[in-house]
Amino acid sequence: MHGEQAAETLRAVERLRGSARRTGRVFWFPLILFGALMLVSAPLAFAGGVWHGAYWAVAAPAGFLLTGWYGRRRAVDRGFEGRVAPYGFTGLAILVATPLAAEGVSAMSSDAGAAAARGLVVGAGYAVFAWLERDAFLAAGVVAVSAAAVALAFGGADARLVTAVVALALGSVFLGSGVRYKGRYADT
Amino acid sequence: MSHPSVELDETVHQRVRLGILAVLVESRRVDFVYLRDTLELSDGNLSRHLQILERAGLIRSEKTFERKRPRTWLSVTKAGRAAFAAEVEALRAMLARVDGQTMH
């Protein structure tokens, strides 16, 4: 085999891999879904009471299941199922770690600290998603929101305000990233 | 030092089979029709190459029945992933060797 043939074969392989990766991309769906869920949760957080917690107790697992259903349906339609394990594990980790981190910080510190901890865990989870998707826009957004959440909590802001601001900011970042993503991969 | 072409695996190196593995390594599983259309092959041609890869233990197939239709899903095995990576590595080594010779 000559060098030119080897180069052509490698180019063909990379073209196929790139096309397969694009086909497997379904990440816009959970971004838009959880972005919308976050935005809806902001007024509930600001109002206080049990509704915000109750909302997420239902919305988070429902969103997770809906994302799985969408991915499965799309795989059957397209005949192509992308690699789901890293996304599934990260999503599950966010679901489990968010209330645990908030409880832990609340016991040691303040309610505002617990609100910031929730934002940090969700932000860290989405930073993993951003890395998996090589999405600098999403990564920059979640880092900025996480830093703002910590600054607000340390600045003595009220827990309800921290939670509402984090929900609004993360919701906007997720929604913006999802719409951008959907536009970039129009056929997804 | 042996020539990098010695490292090429005959089963994997064939152009269509390398293409099949290139698609499968980026997925959890892919159905027969998607592969056939992506690689622009006939049913018979694709089946022959799939049989060779499956016999070598590089891919696995799973027959299901979805929406009242039979369907064949294909996925790459651990050995298939390793064989594909080795093949790409051998091709890159070959290219680097040619580039090196051109520069001298």
Interface residues (C-beta under 8 A of the other chain):
Chain A: M1 H2 G3 A6 A7 T9 L10 A12 V13 L16 R17 S19 A20 R21 T23 G24 A75 V76 R78 G79 F80 E81 G82 R83 V84 A85
Chain B: S5 L8 R15 L18 G19 A22 V23 V25 E26 S27 R28 R29 V30 D31 F32 V33 Y34 T38 L39 E66 R67 R71 W73 V88 L91 R92 M94 L95 R97 V98 D99 T102
